[in-house]
Structures are given as structure tokens and as C-alpha cells.
Amino acid sequence: MTFESLLSFGMDTDPGRCRAVRADRRKIVGLNRSVGHDTLQILVQPSIWLLHAVLWYYRLGAPYAKFSSPYLVGTVSTRRAQMTAYLTPTGVEVARHAIRARLRNQASLLKYFGKYRKEADPAAYEAIQRALPSLAALENELDGISGATIDEVRDVLLGIEGRGGVVYWGAIAAMLPADLGFPGRTGRGATDPTNMTLNYGYGILYARAAGVLATVGLEPFAGFLHTDRPGKPSLVLDFVEGFRAACVDRPTLALLGRGWRPELDEHGKMTPETRKRIATAVNDRLDTRDNVGSKKFRLQNIMVMQARKLATFLRDEGDYPVYVASW
């Protein structure tokens, strides 16, 4: 049986229950409720488990289960190194990497958005130009922070991250259409169109990142910059800092800038059609290619590459360079 034939093998074909399936040679992602036992046996073959697991999604796009082979996380040395790093300067460096990646990618996206605004929208262009040196200054400040463990310096690092967010979102606010009424960045419970759209896009990114981290042998719930809490995927939150701007902010803010607006139901929740539109924008962006060195890779593959570099860095077997998206 070919890899591609897994699309139909053992899966429910009732259009009322099978909304969409997406597959390629790196991943299988489906919204199916019914998958046969024989299909699962095929999916755990080594030829299938190259990079990603199989995720099941509710119709509205949130993942509720992941199916994976136990051998995907069989590299015990990686997790032991991850836990040890929490009590050493290595953990501090991973946390600094997260903020550095966030600041650089926020600056890169502002440059991208500002390329054609000098004449078309001078006010937004000026706001972007004011923000860029501020982000660079915060990165310089980051370079001066060191500590024996992450617990010693976490509050200082989070302070830099927070100030960077104020600068970045202030510049974003200056370029967004006025009718969006953007109040600034808010997370859970947001009711404005911009934050609702961003939050849903981030949810998709979190699911992707969790699968990537687990696949390379890391524990998604044991982070460094973000504190531990039951049910909180703190390493996922650390890891995505370098991918938020490129993978979610860019496509969702572009949608809003072109006049698209999320539709809400009678309960103030985004409609399935709206969620699908956001998911399509984010997934299409993850499929685009960007430069790493002299070669181009899909963004979703760059995430895998970065996760592998993080794992080798924690094992003291290699560097963990910052990925910065092209602009």
C-alpha cells in the first residue's frame, strides 16, 4: 500500500463526518472520526514516522488527540539533558534564545510590512522605523544578562520580552485599519477581531510545535523561560517565540489588512468558516519556503530543524542558532 493511499484506507468517507484530510511525506493531519485498526498498524511503520505524528482535530480546528509510535521519543539522553539543563546556565541560554528569536523575527516582520508603506502610509512607516532601534536595544540588553539557573533571571528576561511586545504591537497598531479597533495585544478571552484571529492562529502553531518537539525526543511540558504548571506546555511556548511573527502574525495580519474580518456566531464565537479561513492561511504559510543558509526549506521543516538543534544543544553536541525569517 502506498503512502498516499492512506488517505482513503480505513477512513470514514461520510462527508458529514470527514471534513478534510491533508497528507504528504512528512505528516498526516486529519479531521476524521473513524480510523480502522489496520490503518493504525500501517501508520506506525518506520517508513511513515519520519517527522510528525497523526493528529485528530475537532471540526473547529483544535487538536484533541495525537497518535504516535512510542519509539519516536526513545532517545532518553535528550530528555535527561533537558531536565538537567534547567539547573545550569544552559537553561538560561535556551530562555535567552527564545527572546532573541522573538525580537529578531518581530523586527524582520516590521521591515517586511514597512517595505511599501513609505509613500502609501507614512504614519505607519514612521512608527515602524521608530520601533526597530528599540527592538535592537532590547536585544543588546539581553546580551548582558547571565545567571547560574533560569530561576535567577527569569523575571528580568520576561521584563525584556514584555517591553519588546509593547514596542512591536504598538508599531502593528499603527498599520492596522482603524475599524479593527485594536486595543493592544491580549490573549485568552479577547473579543476584538485582531486578537481573536491571532489567538486562533497561535493555537494551530502550538499544536504543530508540540508534535515537532516530541518527535525529536523533547518534553513539551518542561520549558525554561515559561514556568511549569500542570497542563501548560512550557517548552512549546518557549520554542514558538521564534515562529509567531513569521508563521502566524504575517498571514493573519495580512488577511485583516486586505479587508477580511472574522465572523462571529450568536454566542460571540468565531464561526467554523472563519476558523477554517485562519487555519488555511497559517497552514499555507507553514508550507512556504524560506532561506536557511544557502538553501530553501518549508517553514514547517525549519521548525523541525530548529527542534533538532535545540535537542543537540541541550546534549552539548552542537549549536542552537537563531532562525530569522526573510523579509
N, C-alpha and C positions, 0 to 999 in steps of 0.2 A: 504493500500500500504506500502511495506517495505521500509526502508531507502535505501537499495541497489538498489531497482527498480527505484530510481530517476535517475540513470544513463541513462535510456532509455526513461523515461516518458517525453513526450512533447519536446524532443530534436531532432534537425536536424541530421539525420543519413547519410546524403550525405558525403562520405569520403573526398570529396573535400572541405567541409566546417567544418566538425567536426574532428579536428586533434587529440585531446586527452581529456580524462576526467579522473580525479582522485578523488576518494571519499573514506572516511572511516567515522567512527562515531564521528570524531572531526571536519571534514572540508569537503567542496566540492569545488574543483577547476576545472574549465572547460575552454576549448577554443572554446566554441560553439557560433555561431552567433544567433541561433534561440532557444528560450526557451518559451514555451507556458504559457499563463496566469494561467492555472490550476496548472502548475508546481510551479510557483511563490507563489501561495496561500499555497501549501504544504510546501514550503521551509521556510515560516515564522512561522510555528508551533513551539511552545516552545520545543518540543522534538528534533527538528532539530537544533535550535540555542543554542548549548551547548557552543561552544568556538569561532568559526570563522564565517565569512561571506562567501558569494559566490562571487568569483572574475571572471571577464571576461578578457581574455587576447588576445592581438593581436597574430598573428601566430608566431612572433619573440620573444614572451615571456613577453613583457611589459604589465602590467595591465592597463586597461583604464576605468574600472568601477567596482564598488562594490555594491552589493545588500545586504541590511541588514534590520532587523527589528528596528524601532525607539526605542523599549524598551531595546535594548542592551546597550544604553547609558543613561538609565533613572536614574542613580544614580547621582543626581545633586550635592550632597555633595562632591563627588570626584573631580569634575571639579572646584567647588568653592575653595576647598582646594588647588588644583593645581595652580590656579591663585593667591591665597593669598601667597603661598609659594615663589613666585618669589620675593616678597618684604621682605622675612625673611631669617634667617640663614638656614632654611630647604632647600631652593633653592640652597644654596651654597653646602650643603651636597649631594644633588642629583647630582650636577655637579662633585663634588669630587668622588662620587661613579662611575660615568661614566669613569673617567680617571683611577681610581684604577682598575676597572674591565678590562679596556683595557690593562693596564700594566701587570696585573697578567696573563691574558689569552695569551698575546703575549709571556710572559716568559714560560708559560706552553707549548705553541706550539713549541717554540725553543727547549725545553727539549725533546719533542716528536721527532722532526726532528733530534736531536743530538744523540738519543739513540744508533743508529747503525753506526754512522759516525766516531767514534774514530779511527777505523782501516781503514774503507773504504774511508774516505775523511777527513784526519787530518786537512787540512786547514779550511774546513767548521766547523769542530768540535771546533777548537780553536776560530774561530770567534763567535760561539755561546757561548762558555764559557766566552769570554770577554764581551758579551752583557748582560748576566744575572745579574751580580752585578750592572751594570749601570741602568738597569730597576728597580732593588730593591732600589737603591739610589734615584731614581726619586720618587718612592712611599713614601720613608721616607720624602722627601722634600714636598710632597703633604700633609703629616700629619701636617705640620707646618703652613698651610695656613688657615686662617679663615676670616670671614667678616660678616657684617650685612646683605648684599644683594649680589647677584651674580654679579651685575654690578660693584661692588667694586673690585672683584678679578678675573673676567673672563679672563683678559689679562694674568695674572700670570698663571692661570690654563691652558690656551691654550698654553702658552710657555712650560710648562712641557709636555703636550701632544705632542707638536711638537718635542721636544728633544727625547722623547720616540720613536717617529716614525723614527727619524734618526737612532737611535740605532738598532731598530728592523729590519727595512728594509735593513740596512747595513749587518746584520747577514744573512738575507734571500738572499741577493745578492751573498753572499759568497758560498751558497749551490746550487744556480740555475745553470743549464747548461749554458756554455758560449755563445752558439749560440742564446740564447734568447736576448742577448744584453740589459739586464735590466738596465735602466737608473736611477733607483730610483723610488719611489712611485709618480705617477702622476694621477690626477683624470680625469675630463671631457676633452675630446679631445685627450686622449692618443692614440698613434699609435703603440706602441710596444706590442708584444703578451702577456706579463705578465700582464701589466696594463689593457689592453683591456679585458682580461679574468676576472681579479679581479673586474673591474668596472661592468661588466655584472652580476657577481655573487652577488655583493653588491646590485644591483638593485632588485634582487629577494628577498634578505634579507629585504630590506626596505619595500617592499610590504607586506611581512609576518608580520613584526613588526608593521606596521601601522594598520593592521587589529586586531592584538592582543591588542594593546593599546586602540583602540576604543572600543573593546569588553568589556574591564574591566572598561570602563567609563572615560578614559583619553582623553584629546585633543591632537592628534598627532602633531598639529602645534604650540603648546605652550611649548617650551623647556626651558632649563636653561643654559647649557654650550654653546649650539649653539644659536646664536642670531635670533630674529624674522625677517622674511622677507616674503612678500606675496608669497604664493605658496611653501614655504620652510617648510618641516615637521621637525621642530627643535627638538621636543621631540623624534621622530623616530631616528634622528641622535644621540641624547644623549643615547638612550636606546640600540642601536645596538653596541655601543662601546664594550660592554662585550661579543658580539657574533660574531664579524667579524672574529677573528682568528679561532675559533672553527668551525664555520658554513660555511665560505667561503674560508679563506686562506688555511686551511688544505686540503680540497678536490681539489681546483683548482691548488694549488702549487704541489700537488701530481700528478695530471694529467700531468702538464708540466714537472715534474721531470721524469716521465716514458716515455717521448718522444712524447707525444701528442702535436700538435701545432694547433692553431686556423686557419681556412681557411677564406680568405677574398675574396669578390667579386670584380668586376672591379671598384667599387667606394671606395674600401678600407674599406668596412664594413664587419663585420663577417657574414658568410653565415648562413641560417636557421639551417643547420645541426650542425654547430659549436655552435650556441646558445642553441640548444637542448641538446648537449653534456654537456655544462656547467650547464644548468638547471637541468639535470638529476643528475649530481654529487652533486650539492648543495642540491637538494631535498632528495636524498638518504642519505646525511649526516644528514639532519634535522630529518630523520626517525630513525637514530641510537640512541642507549640508552647510557646514561651516569649517573654517580653517583651523587645523591643529598642526603646527609646524608647516611643512610644505605640502600637506595632503588635506583633502576634504573628507569629513565624516558627517553622518547624520547626527543631529543633536542628541537623539536617544542613545546612540552609540558612544558619543562623547561622555555622557553620564556614566556609562559602564566603564569607560577608560579611566575616568576620574575616581570611580569607586575602587577600581583595582589599584590605582596609585595610592589611594588612601590606605588600603589594606597593606600594601608593601611598605608604606611609610611607617605604619604602626608596628610592623615586624622589623623595622630598622633595616630594610632591604632596598630602599630606593627613595627618591624624592617625591614630593607632592606639590607640583607646580600649580599655580592658579590658572584656570581656564578663563579667558576673557573673550566674549563673543565679538565678532566683527561688527563694524558699524558703517 
